[in-house]
Amino acid sequence: MTLVVGFGARAGVTAGVLSDAVRGVLAGAGLACSPVAVLATLDRRAAEDGPREFAAAAGWRLAGFPASELAAQPVPTPSAAVGTAVGTPSVAEAAALRAAGPGGRLIVPKRVRSGVTVAVARPAGSSRLAVSAVSAAVRQH
């Protein structure tokens, strides 16, 4: 089973804070880190050092999506405050679902830990992920 972790955080989130939040949410849901293949978020957050360092250390691909693309993704728990702040009513859930591809489903709805919002999705049927088109959106330096 392949998993996708979506997250939302304030600008400048460190790899350590992100790692603690993601690992804590996974552990709290009884999930291991080993099936995670992708860490997904807003494109501008994915371009930051903290998320890039965490994804690289974990061995996960990092996918960043524009706010307009995340805003088009239906989610169970949108937030008007997040929509006003970043241009999409969901980051964590929308990014996880978008990266999981068509038919993907949330297995852990958004949870907030250490100021980071985390959600987990599973692709439908196979382990194919919809991140190939977004890899160019995240510049690896």
N, C-alpha and C positions, 0 to 999 in steps of 0.2 A: 504494500500500500504506500503510495506516494502522498506526501502532504505539502501544502503551501502555507506559509505563515505570512499574514499581512500585518503591517503595523503602521501606526500613526504616532508622531511625536513632535515636540517642539524643535525648532531649528537648533542645531548644535548638540543633539543627543550623542552621548559617547558610546563607544562600542561596549564598554562595561555595563552601563545602565541598560542598554538595549539587550545585551546577553542575559542579564539577570531577569529582566521582564519577560522575554520570550521563553527562556528555560523554565521560569517559574510558572507561567501559564501552561506550558506543555505538561510539566510535572503535575500541576493541579488538575489537569484533565486526564491524567493517567497515560499520557503519550510520551514516547521516547523522541529524542532528537534525530535519531538515525533515519527515519523515513522522510524527513524534511528535505526537499530538493530546491525550494525557492523561497527567498525572502522578498516580499513585494510591498511597495509603498508608493507614495507620491513621487513623481520624477525629481522634483527639487530636493527632496529628502534623500533619495537614492544617490544623489550626486555628492553628498556630504561624506566626510572621512569616517565618522563613527559607524554608520550603516555599512559602508564599504569594507571597513576593517572587520566588523563582526561577521558579515557574510563570508569573507575570505577565510577567516579563522575557522568558521563552522563548515566550510566546504560547500556552501550553498550558492546558487546563482542569485544575483540581485536584480530585480525587475522594478523599474520605475515607470509609472503611468501618469500622463497629464491629468490635471484636475477634471477637465471636460470629459475624459474617458471614464474616470471613476464616477463622476456624477451621473453618467448614463447607466451605470450598473445597479440593478435593483438590489436592495439590502433590507434585512429585517428591522434594523434599528438605526435609521438615519438621525442626524443631529443638525438642527438649524444653526446652532452655534458654530459647529465645525464648518458648515456650508458657508457661513459668513466669513469665517477666518481664512479658509483656504480654497474656497470655490467649489467644494464638493461636500455633500452632506455625510459622506462616509469615506474614510481612508482605509482603515484596517480591514473591515469586512469587504469593501468594494475591491481593494487590491488583491486580497486573497482569492475572491471569487473570479476576478478577471484573469489572474494568473493561472487559476485552475482550469479555465477554459469552459466551453459550452457544457452545461449539465453538471458542472462542479457544484458541490454543496458545502455549506458551512458545517463543520463538526464541532467547532467551538466558536460561539458568537463572541463579539468583542468583550474583552476583559481589560480593565485598567490596572496596571501594576507599575509602581515607581514612575508615574507620570507618562507611561507609554501605553497606548491602546493596542492590543494584540487580538487577532482572530485567526482561526485555522480552517482551511478548506481542503477538501479531497476532490481530485478530478473524477469525472464520471467514468465508470467502466475500466478504463485503462490508465496508465500512468502518463499519458500524453499531456503536456502542459502548454498553455497558450502564451509562452514567453519568448518565442523566437523573434517575433516582430518587435518586441520591446527591448531586446538586448542592445540595440543601437541607441536607445534613449538614455541608457546609463553608460556614461563614459568611464572606462577604466583607465586610470592614470598610472 
